[in-house]
Amino acid sequence: MAYLCLLFLPVFAYSQTAPAGMAKIKMGPTEDFEMFYAQFFADSTFQASRIYFPLQGSYMKGTDEFRWKDDEWTMLKTPKDSLDLSIYKSKRKQKSYTVDEKAWSKKEGMLWDRRFALLGNRWFLVYAFERLE
């Protein structure tokens, strides 16, 4: 009996930390990143379900640094592809299970760094850093 309890303990612990969107994962094809990305920036409910809280990283305003909190989350509205390239520079590095993207502007005093990861067959935001001066 003790063996069975130990067997189910990792499943219980994992279920306590999984984001809401993880509950919707069913076996099937892997979600297309570009489709996920478009919906992530267009739909606040979808976005909230696809952030792995506690989100790693932080945001800075001036010299003050803050941790991301799910109850204080403000929807991210700017995908990398919509940046004005005369002001901002950006790059994206895509691998099989992660997508890292960065954008910055020395003129605007802005930097952000995000990581999306494929968990199961769905994409999630798992890291974000943002600095505004």
C-alpha positions in Angstrom: 0.0 0.0 0.0 2.8 2.4 0.9 4.3 1.7 -2.5 1.1 2.8 -4.3 1.1 6.1 -2.3 4.6 6.8 -3.3 3.7 6.0 -6.9 0.9 8.6 -7.0 2.8 11.3 -5.0 4.6 12.8 -8.0 1.4 13.0 -10.0 -0.3 14.9 -7.1 2.6 17.3 -6.7 2.7 18.0 -10.4 -1.0 18.7 -10.6 -0.6 21.3 -7.8 1.7 23.4 -9.9 0.5 23.0 -13.4 -1.1 26.1 -15.1 -4.8 26.1 -16.0 -4.1 25.4 -19.6 -2.3 22.2 -18.8 -5.7 20.6 -17.8 -6.8 20.9 -21.5 -3.8 18.9 -22.8 -4.9 15.7 -24.5 -2.8 13.4 -26.5 -2.8 14.5 -30.1 -0.8 16.6 -32.5 1.6 19.2 -31.3 0.2 22.7 -31.3 1.6 25.0 -34.1 3.7 27.7 -32.5 2.7 30.5 -34.9 -1.0 29.8 -34.3 -0.5 29.7 -30.5 1.5 33.0 -30.7 -1.1 34.8 -32.7 -3.9 33.8 -30.2 -1.6 34.4 -27.2 -1.4 38.1 -28.1 -5.0 38.5 -29.3 -7.0 36.8 -26.4 -6.5 37.8 -22.8 -8.3 34.6 -21.4 -6.2 32.4 -23.6 -3.0 34.2 -22.6 -3.8 33.8 -18.9 -4.3 30.1 -19.4 -1.0 29.7 -21.1 1.4 31.3 -18.6 3.2 29.0 -16.2 2.9 30.7 -12.8 4.9 31.3 -10.8 6.4 32.8 -13.9 10.2 32.9 -13.9 11.9 36.3 -14.5 10.9 39.8 -13.4 10.2 43.3 -14.7 12.0 46.5 -13.9 10.8 50.1 -13.8 13.8 52.3 -13.4 15.9 50.6 -10.7 13.0 48.8 -9.0 12.6 45.1 -9.8 9.3 43.2 -9.4 8.3 39.5 -9.6 5.5 38.5 -11.9 2.3 37.7 -10.0 -0.8 36.0 -11.6 -3.2 38.2 -9.7 -1.5 41.4 -11.1 -0.9 40.2 -14.6 -1.3 42.7 -17.4 -1.9 41.2 -20.8 1.1 41.3 -23.1 -0.1 43.0 -26.3 3.0 43.4 -28.4 4.2 40.4 -30.4 7.7 40.7 -31.7 6.4 40.8 -35.3 4.5 44.1 -34.8 7.5 46.1 -33.6 8.6 49.2 -35.5 12.0 48.0 -36.8 13.2 51.6 -37.2 13.2 51.9 -33.4 13.4 48.4 -32.1 15.7 45.5 -32.7 14.6 41.9 -32.1 15.6 38.3 -32.6 14.0 34.9 -32.2 15.7 31.5 -31.6 13.4 28.6 -32.1 14.2 25.0 -31.1 12.0 21.9 -31.0 10.7 22.6 -27.5 11.5 26.2 -26.8 11.3 29.6 -28.5 13.3 32.5 -27.1 12.7 36.0 -28.3 14.2 39.3 -27.4 13.5 42.9 -28.3 15.3 46.1 -27.3 15.6 49.8 -28.1 18.4 51.9 -26.7 16.5 55.0 -27.8 13.3 54.0 -25.9 15.2 52.4 -23.0 13.3 49.1 -23.4 14.3 45.5 -23.3 12.2 42.3 -23.1 13.2 38.7 -23.1 10.6 35.9 -23.3 10.8 32.1 -23.4 7.9 29.9 -24.6 8.2 26.2 -24.0 6.3 23.2 -25.3 4.8 21.3 -22.3 3.1 18.2 -23.4 1.7 19.2 -26.8 0.9 22.9 -26.0 2.9 26.1 -25.8 3.3 28.2 -22.6 5.1 31.3 -21.6 7.6 30.1 -19.0 9.9 33.1 -18.6 9.7 36.8 -19.1 12.0 39.7 -18.3 11.1 43.3 -19.1 12.9 46.6 -18.4 11.4 50.0 -19.0 13.4 53.1 -18.2 
